[in-house]
Amino acid sequence: MVSDCCVCKVSQGVIDNVSFHSFPKNDERREQWLKSVNMTVSKKSCVCSQHFRETDFIYKVVGDSVRRFLKQTACPTLSLDNNSIRKNSEELNFDTKRVCNPRYMGDLRKEHFMSESVYFIVKKYYDETQKKLNTLHQKVNRLQKKFNTMEELTKHLKSIGLLSDETEEALQVGPEGHA
């Protein structure tokens, strides 16, 4: 379902990095929002992120992406009068889209984010994940070397007659962990 902002009428997907937020279910907070936007809305009405301050958001890493969530205390306060809305929507160029949609986390750059703080959160998460991945690759390589050494030692001991067929069979373990 495509959402439209009840304040500025911007549709979801038209402008990059704009998120849509439905009105709170809590009656007290809903009243605050209604007073702020000063209009009648339906149950499915949304307000886009352009009407919130940067400090109204928290950012969380969800899977391989960073998602923006409103704080519990957030209330729309920016560009709520009709004159500024018309002026802002006239200035928007709806034909422009991001030139590059990054496919991998490593392809992300500062310009893909609304603020530097979000970029640095994602960069830190990415760097930490890369370090963990490199550590795991090193562990796999070390275990593979140990496995190969054990296999060579078993063959050598068998060739000089220090291992019986039964003992060699008991020592043989495949890469999958099966005997």
Disulfide bonds with the S-S distance in Angstrom:
none
